[in-house]
Amino acid sequence: MTSQAESPRPGTLEGTILAPSGWLRGSVRFAGRILSVEGEPCPAPVEGLPVVLPGFIDPHVHGGGGADIMGGREALLTTARMHARHGTTSLLASTISDAREALARVFAEIGPLVRDREPGSARVLGVHLEGPYINAGKLGAQPTSRPGTLEEVLALHAMAPIRVLTLAPELEGHLTLIRELRAMGILPQIGHTLATYEKTLEAFEAGARSFTHLFNAMTGLQHRDPGVVGAALAHADYAEIIVDFLHVHPGAIRTALRAIPKLYCVTDGTAGAGMPDGTYHLGTQTVFKRGAGVRLADGTLAGSTLTLDDALRNLVSLGLPLEEASRRTSSYAADYLGLEDRGRIRAGCWADLVVMTTALRIQDVFVEGERIDLADA
């Protein structure tokens, strides 16, 4: 296994590099971390030169390559390897609602993969516990719900670090739980909820700062009842969104881009990502991939087949400059997660790099300096 203490041999990439200050025509030297970034400023990527972007960060992914993370260690490895081939250099392993014993089993297998990264895979930063502390009236594709307790969170967190936890703030005791989570360094996120606008603001005052798959599985915006969506658009600096043009209409995506300064992309990817049409699993549930959609038998959307390189291209297709689209697939998620050494190309940061053509097709991916084999991408 490869840990952060082990570094590959130094290497150099040349091309048009997206540094925090903007585009540079030059080079980046790196081993496990970035050693130097040099070059002359330029206004845009130079045609014919490789485009070097910060590695993508996905805080919400359930599976990929035919594997569902609730399957445990090997399923998570398959997921982390598949998404790495599409430019995701770090991710949160997202669990789905299940019995306490089932969650504990999965957490016990996730923990070692957070501590030590396997070669060829994205870095697993921790867990996004998406449920079961959600509203039964907004389950979406989640199978069950129940109120959250600090005792259960502590037990799971001891096995694998929870970085993000989705909950419905209107459930009894959850405002207190939000405060307790913030004190632990866990980011409480509003989702799968029937909360009112006012209750959402109470959750913000308690310490919640982001929203799970904005627009989906939450109360929508009405002009006399602005709901969770209205609270997000009016007050949030951060929210995650699935930019596959299936979960959210392009017009609604444009609205969120104008309203939420650090709106960031997630895939909510499932086992069907990177796979042909067919039958797969999402936790204990059977899901059906048809084209770009993954659904339950009753037609309910059940995650996505999105990869973050597709999300980047989709944002650019909406008219976003590439540098802004890159921030929404890398640095804004890093900012939200408190990661100062990921999601940007500067000396001292981890060498998480995506090399693309000017047509935005992946040429190379480096995770902590390791070159990823793209053969199966």
C-alpha positions in Angstrom: 0.0 0.0 0.0 1.0 3.6 -0.6 0.8 6.2 2.2 1.3 9.9 2.0 4.8 9.4 3.4 5.9 7.7 0.2 6.7 9.8 -2.8 7.2 8.9 -6.5 10.2 10.1 -8.5 10.2 13.8 -9.4 8.6 14.7 -12.7 7.8 17.8 -14.8 4.8 18.8 -16.9 4.9 21.5 -19.5 1.9 23.3 -21.0 -0.7 25.9 -20.0 -1.0 25.6 -16.2 -3.9 26.9 -14.2 -2.2 28.4 -11.1 -4.1 30.3 -8.4 -3.1 33.5 -10.0 -4.4 32.4 -13.4 -3.0 30.8 -16.6 0.7 30.3 -17.0 2.6 29.0 -20.0 5.3 27.1 -18.3 6.0 24.0 -16.2 5.2 22.4 -12.9 7.8 20.2 -11.1 6.5 17.6 -8.6 7.1 14.4 -6.7 4.5 13.5 -4.2 3.9 17.2 -3.7 4.4 20.1 -6.1 7.9 21.4 -6.0 7.6 24.5 -8.2 5.4 26.2 -10.7 7.1 28.5 -13.3 5.9 30.3 -16.4 4.7 33.5 -18.1 1.2 34.7 -17.6 -1.2 34.1 -20.6 -4.9 35.0 -21.0 -6.1 31.5 -21.9 -5.0 27.9 -22.7 -2.6 27.9 -25.7 -3.9 25.8 -28.6 -1.8 22.7 -29.1 -0.3 22.7 -25.6 -1.5 20.4 -22.8 -3.8 22.1 -20.2 -2.8 21.3 -16.6 -5.6 21.6 -14.1 -5.9 20.9 -10.3 -7.1 17.3 -9.7 -10.9 17.1 -9.3 -12.4 16.6 -5.8 -15.7 14.7 -5.3 -17.3 15.0 -1.9 -20.2 12.8 -2.8 -19.7 9.5 -4.7 -21.4 6.2 -3.9 -19.8 4.0 -6.5 -18.5 3.4 -10.0 -17.2 0.8 -12.3 -19.9 -1.6 -11.3 -19.2 -1.3 -7.6 -21.2 0.2 -4.7 -19.3 1.5 -1.7 -21.7 -0.2 0.7 -20.0 -3.4 -0.6 -16.9 -2.6 1.5 -13.2 -2.4 0.8 -12.9 -3.9 -2.7 -16.0 -2.0 -3.9 -14.4 1.3 -2.6 -11.2 0.5 -4.3 -12.9 -0.2 -7.6 -14.8 3.1 -7.2 -11.7 5.1 -6.4 -9.8 3.6 -9.3 -12.5 4.2 -11.8 -13.1 7.9 -10.8 -9.3 8.5 -10.8 -9.2 7.6 -14.5 -11.7 10.4 -15.0 -9.6 13.0 -13.1 -10.9 12.7 -9.6 -7.8 12.7 -7.4 -9.6 12.7 -4.0 -13.1 11.9 -2.9 -15.4 11.2 0.1 -16.8 7.6 0.3 -20.5 8.3 0.5 -22.6 5.8 2.4 -26.4 5.3 2.0 -29.0 4.8 4.8 -28.8 1.4 6.4 -29.0 -0.4 9.8 -26.4 0.6 12.3 -24.6 -2.7 12.1 -24.3 -2.5 8.3 -22.9 1.0 8.5 -20.4 -0.1 11.1 -19.2 -2.9 8.9 -18.6 -0.6 5.9 -16.9 2.1 8.1 -14.5 -0.6 9.5 -13.4 -1.4 5.9 -13.2 2.3 4.8 -10.9 3.3 7.6 -7.7 1.6 6.4 -8.2 3.0 2.9 -8.4 6.6 4.4 -5.1 6.0 6.2 -3.3 4.4 3.3 -4.0 5.0 -0.4 -3.8 2.1 -2.7 -1.8 2.6 -6.0 -3.9 3.6 -9.0 -6.7 5.1 -6.9 -8.0 8.4 -5.8 -7.2 9.5 -2.3 -10.2 8.6 0.0 -10.4 11.6 2.3 -13.0 10.2 4.6 -16.8 9.5 4.6 -19.8 11.5 3.6 -22.6 10.0 5.7 -25.6 10.7 3.5 -28.4 9.5 5.8 -30.0 7.9 7.6 -30.7 11.1 9.5 -33.1 12.4 6.9 -36.8 13.1 6.4 -38.9 10.1 5.4 -40.9 12.4 3.2 -37.8 13.2 1.1 -36.0 9.9 0.9 -35.3 10.1 -2.9 -33.5 6.8 -3.5 -32.5 6.4 0.1 -34.2 3.3 1.6 -34.8 4.3 5.2 -34.5 7.2 7.7 -34.2 7.7 11.4 -33.2 10.5 13.8 -29.5 11.0 14.4 -27.7 10.6 17.7 -24.3 11.8 18.7 -23.5 8.4 20.2 -23.9 6.7 16.8 -21.9 9.3 15.0 -19.1 9.0 17.5 -19.0 5.2 17.1 -18.8 5.4 13.3 -16.4 8.3 13.3 -14.0 6.3 15.4 -13.7 3.7 12.6 -13.4 6.1 9.7 -13.4 9.9 9.8 -16.7 11.5 8.8 -16.0 14.7 6.9 -19.5 15.5 5.8 -22.9 14.4 7.3 -26.2 15.0 5.5 -29.3 15.5 7.7 -32.7 17.0 7.8 -32.6 19.9 10.3 -36.3 19.8 11.0 -36.1 16.4 12.8 -36.2 16.5 16.6 -32.8 17.0 18.1 -31.0 17.8 14.8 -30.2 21.4 15.5 -28.4 20.3 18.6 -26.7 17.6 16.6 -25.5 20.2 14.0 -23.8 22.1 16.8 -22.2 18.9 18.2 -21.0 17.9 14.7 -19.3 21.3 14.2 -17.6 21.0 17.5 -16.2 17.7 16.3 -14.9 19.1 13.0 -17.6 17.3 11.0 -19.4 19.4 8.3 -23.2 19.1 8.7 -25.0 19.5 5.4 -28.7 20.1 4.7 -30.4 17.6 2.5 -33.2 15.1 2.0 -35.4 17.5 3.9 -38.8 19.1 4.2 -37.5 22.1 6.2 -39.0 25.5 5.8 -36.9 28.6 4.9 -37.0 29.6 8.5 -35.9 26.2 9.8 -33.0 26.2 7.3 -31.8 29.6 8.7 -31.9 28.1 12.2 -29.7 25.3 10.8 -27.3 27.9 9.4 -27.2 29.6 12.8 -26.4 26.2 14.4 -23.5 25.6 12.0 -24.6 24.0 8.7 -23.0 25.6 5.7 -23.8 23.6 2.6 -26.6 21.7 0.8 -26.6 18.1 -0.5 -27.3 17.9 -4.3 -29.0 21.3 -4.4 -32.6 21.3 -5.8 -32.9 17.5 -5.3 -34.8 16.0 -2.3 -35.6 19.3 -0.7 -38.4 21.9 -0.5 -38.3 24.1 -3.6 -38.6 27.8 -4.1 -42.0 29.4 -4.1 -42.4 33.2 -4.0 -44.4 33.0 -0.7 -42.7 30.0 0.6 -39.0 30.0 -0.4 -38.1 26.7 1.3 -34.7 25.2 1.5 -33.8 26.1 -2.1 -34.7 29.7 -1.4 -32.6 29.8 1.7 -29.6 28.3 -0.2 -29.9 30.8 -3.0 -30.3 33.7 -0.6 -27.7 32.8 2.1 -25.3 30.1 1.1 -21.6 30.5 0.2 -21.4 26.7 -0.6 -23.6 24.0 -2.0 -23.0 20.9 -4.0 -24.8 20.3 -7.3 -25.0 17.5 -9.8 -24.3 19.0 -13.3 -25.5 16.1 -15.5 -28.4 18.1 -16.9 -30.7 15.3 -15.7 -30.8 16.1 -12.0 -31.0 19.8 -12.5 -32.1 21.8 -15.6 -29.4 24.1 -17.1 -31.5 27.1 -16.3 -31.6 26.2 -12.6 -27.8 25.5 -12.7 -27.3 29.0 -14.1 -29.4 30.5 -11.3 -27.4 28.7 -8.6 -24.1 29.8 -10.3 -25.2 33.4 -10.0 -26.4 33.1 -6.4 -23.9 30.8 -4.6 -20.3 32.0 -4.8 -18.6 28.7 -4.2 -21.1 26.3 -5.7 -19.2 23.1 -6.4 -19.8 19.9 -8.5 -20.3 16.4 -7.2 -21.2 13.3 -9.1 -23.4 11.4 -6.7 -22.0 8.7 -8.8 -23.3 5.1 -8.4 -22.1 1.7 -9.5 -23.5 2.4 -13.0 -20.9 5.1 -13.6 -18.5 4.0 -16.4 -20.6 0.9 -17.1 -23.0 -0.2 -19.8 -26.8 -0.1 -19.3 -27.9 -2.8 -16.9 -28.9 -3.6 -13.3 -26.7 -2.5 -10.4 -27.0 -1.9 -6.6 -27.2 1.2 -4.5 -26.9 -0.1 -0.9 -29.6 -2.7 -0.5 -31.6 -1.4 -3.5 -31.6 -2.5 -7.1 -31.1 0.3 -9.6 -31.4 0.4 -13.3 -29.0 2.3 -15.6 -30.4 3.5 -18.9 -28.3 5.9 -20.8 -27.2 8.7 -18.5 -29.8 7.9 -15.8 -29.9 5.6 -12.9 -33.3 4.9 -11.4 -35.2 2.8 -9.0 -37.9 0.5 -10.4 -40.5 3.2 -9.8 -38.6 5.7 -11.9 -37.0 7.7 -9.0 -33.6 9.0 -9.8 -31.0 7.1 -7.8 -27.7 8.9 -8.1 -25.9 9.4 -11.4 -23.4 8.1 -13.9 -21.6 11.4 -14.0 -17.8 11.7 -13.8 -16.2 15.0 -12.9 -14.5 15.4 -16.3 -18.0 15.4 -17.8 -19.1 17.9 -15.2 -16.3 20.2 -16.2 -17.2 20.0 -19.8 -20.9 20.5 -19.0 -20.1 23.7 -17.1 -18.0 25.0 -20.0 -20.9 24.2 -22.3 -23.0 26.6 -20.2 -20.5 29.4 -21.0 -18.3 29.3 -17.9 -14.6 30.1 -18.5 -12.5 27.0 -18.1 -10.8 28.5 -15.0 -14.1 29.0 -13.3 -15.3 25.5 -14.2 -12.1 24.1 -12.8 -12.6 25.9 -9.5 -16.1 24.4 -9.2 -14.6 20.9 -9.7 -11.6 21.3 -7.4 -10.7 24.3 -5.3 -14.1 25.3 -4.0 -14.7 21.8 -2.7 -11.2 21.9 -1.2 -12.1 25.2 0.5 -15.3 23.8 1.9 -13.5 20.7 3.3 -10.7 22.9 4.8 -8.0 21.4 2.5 -5.4 24.0 1.9 -3.0 21.6 0.1 -5.4 20.2 -2.5 -7.4 21.6 -5.3 -4.8 24.1 -6.5 -1.5 24.1 -8.3 1.1 25.7 -6.2 4.3 24.7 -4.4 3.7 22.6 -1.3 0.3 21.2 -2.4 -0.2 17.6 -3.2 0.6 16.8 -6.8 -3.0 16.1 -7.8 -3.0 17.0 -11.4 -5.2 16.5 -14.5 -3.7 17.0 -18.0 -6.2 17.7 -20.7 -6.2 18.7 -24.4 -7.6 22.0 -25.3 -10.8 20.1 -26.3 -10.9 19.0 -22.6 -10.1 15.3 -23.1 -8.0 13.7 -20.4 -4.4 12.9 -21.3 -2.9 12.2 -17.9 -3.9 12.1 -14.2 -1.5 12.2 -11.3 -2.7 11.4 -7.7 -0.1 12.6 -5.2 2.5 12.4 -7.9 1.5 8.9 -9.1 0.6 8.6 -12.8 -2.7 6.8 -13.2 -3.1 4.2 -15.8 -5.9 5.4 -18.1 -6.2 2.2 -20.1 -9.7 1.4 -18.9 -11.1 5.0 -19.0 
